[in-house]
Structure formats: structure tokens, C-alpha cells
Amino acid sequence: MKFLMLTVGLAPVCGLQALNNNAEDSPKVTGKWFTVALASNVTSKIEEGGSLQIFVKSLWEHDGLLSAVFFKRQNGKCIQFSVTASPGEDGQMHVPYDGENAFSLESRDSEHLIFIVYNTKDGEVTVWGELYGQTPNLSDEIKKKFEEVCERFGIRKDQIRDLSNDDRCEELR
């Protein structure tokens, strides 16, 4: 299993603390998750075979870091890999994965997480959104919220992929 540093849009590092420490009853980030939707201003990166088409399996916080296990398709096969994000001096979480990434957690509750990621590779910046659910599908209300968050960051509705009915490498779960 490859060990990579990840950027799956998670949180400003006041961010990492904000993930679980805003209130005693704040929903946890640590646990099992499913990628319900992906969005990007460069849609080819989230399409089949795109470098940012990855599927979350689990997230966990430890020692000020955020780690994750993901799946991606490579040469027609599902590959599992791990990444770890660390806080940057700019107050955001950072991880190298297909370039450099800075990300923030834009919304969360006990059912979902919404991340926005800025991926920089070869001088090109790609804005990338991820909607994670505790279940493989989420309500239309949460999907609409994801759409609204993406639009605030310049990602259009037609640049969002609902993966609820797609193969997300479930055979490796």
C-alpha cells in the first residue's frame, strides 16, 4: 500500500481542532465514510481515470494530523492508498497528492462532510469539492448544500458528479 500525503479537502488547522473541538457534541470526522459526490472546475480530473477521482474509506485524527484511506482506479483496477495531511503555517491543512493541496472543511454534521481543496500542479490551480457521507447516498437536501458550497467556490452545477450509483471500489471495503 502506498503512503501518500493527502489533500482531500479537510480543514484549516484551527481547522484540525475545529474538526472536533468546537463543541463537545460536534460530529466526529474520524470514522468510516463514502464519497457521495465530487466536483471540480476541471471536470476531466474527476471523471473516470482522472487523477482526482478518489473514493474515501476512512478518516482519523492523530497528533494534529489528519489521515485517510482512499481507493482509486489505476489501469482498470481498484487500488487502496493512505495519505496524511498536516497543518501549514497559513492555517490550512496541506498534503502533496497530484501536486500540492490546501483544503478546508466547509460543512459537517453527523451524516456528511463537505471539503473544498485547492490543488496546484505545474502552476495550474484546480478547485475540487468532495461530499462524504456516513452512508453511500445522502438526501437531496445535503446534495443541494454541496452544490451551493461548490458554487461559492466557482464550481458550476454541471461540474458536479453524483457518485451515489457509481462503482466506488466497494469490493475493497
N, C-alpha and C positions, 0 to 999 in steps of 0.2 A: 504494500500500500504506500502510495506516495505521500509525503508530508509536505504540504504547501502552506504558504501563508494566505489567508483568505480575506476577502473583502465583502462578503455578502452583506450588504448594507445593514450594519447593525446599529452603532450608536456613537455619539460624541462621547468622549471619555468621561466627562462629567456624565457622560454617556454611559459608560460601562456601569458606573454607580447608579445612574438614573435607570438603568435597565431593571433593577430590582429594589433599589433602596429609596425610592421616592416616598413610599408609604409601606407600612408593614403588610398591608393587604394587596400590594401591587402584584399583578400577574407575573409569573416567573418566565424568564427566557429559556432557562435550562429545561431540556426535555426533548421529546420526540416531536418532529414537525414534518409537514408535507409542503412542497412547492405547489401552490394553487394557481398562481399566475406570475408571468414575467412581463416586463415592459422595457423598452429601450428606444432612444431616439435614433439608433442604428439597428433596425429590426433584424438584419442578417445575423447579428451576434446572438440573438435569442431564438432563431429558427433552428430546425434540425441540423446538427453539425456545427452550429455556431459556438464560439468559444465561451459565451456567457450563458449558454443553455445548460444549467446545472440544477440538480434537484437535491434539496436538503433532506437529511435523515435525522440529524440531531444537533443540538447546540448545548454548550455548557460553559459556564463561567468559572475561572480559577485564577487566583493570584493576579487580578487586574487584567486578565486576558480573556478573550472570547474565542473558543474553539468550536469547530463544526466538522461533521462528517457529511459528505456530499456524494452524489453519483453524477457521472457524465457519460455520454456515449462517445466512444472512440473506436473507429474502424468497425462500426456496427455492433459493438459490444458495450455493455454497461460496466463501467469501472468505478470503484469506490475510492475516494481520497479524503484526506483530512487537511484542514487549514486552521491557522491560529492568527487572530487579529490582535494587534497591540495598540495602546494609546500613543498618539503623536503629540508633539509639542503644541500643535494647533488646536488641541481639544477634541479631535475626531479620532476614530479608530482607523487604523491603516493595515493594509495587507497587500503583499505582492501576489497577484494572480492575473495572468494575461495582461501584465502591465502593473501599474501602481493604482491602488484603490483607497479612497476615503469614503466613509459611509456614516449614515445616521439612521436611527430608529425613529420613524415618523409617527407610528401609531401602534398600539398594542392593547390587547385585553386578554382574557383567558382563552379566547378562541383563535386569535390571529396576531401576526406581526407584519408590519409594513416597513421595508427598508428602502432607502434611496442611496445609490452608490455612484460616485464619480470615478470612472475608470479612465486612466490616462496611459496611452500606449503610443509610442512613436510620435508624440506631440499632439495626438488627436484625443479629445475628451468625449467619452460616451457616458450619457446619463442612463442609469439602469435601475429599475424598480423591481422589487421582489415582494410577493404576497405569500406568507406562510400561514398554514392552518394546522390546528391540532388534529383535524380530520382531512381527508383528501379533497373535500369540497367544502365551500363556505356559502353563506347566504348571499343573495343578490345585494343586500344592504352593505355587507362588508366589501363585496366586489366593487360596488359603486364608490365606496370610500377610497379604495385603492385607485380607481380611475381619477377621482378628484385630486388625490395626493400627486399622482403622476402628472396631471395637467398643470399643477402648481410648479412643477419642475421642468416643464417644457416637453413632456411626453404626451403625444396625442392619443385619443381613444383607439385609433386604428393601429397604434404601435404597441398595443397590449395583447398578450396571448393568454387566454384562459386555458390552463392545462388540466382542468378537472377531469376530463375524459381521455387524456393522453396517457401513453405508457411512460411512466416516470421511473423506470428501472425498478418497479415494485418487486421483481423476483429476487432482488438483493436485500430486501428489508429484513 
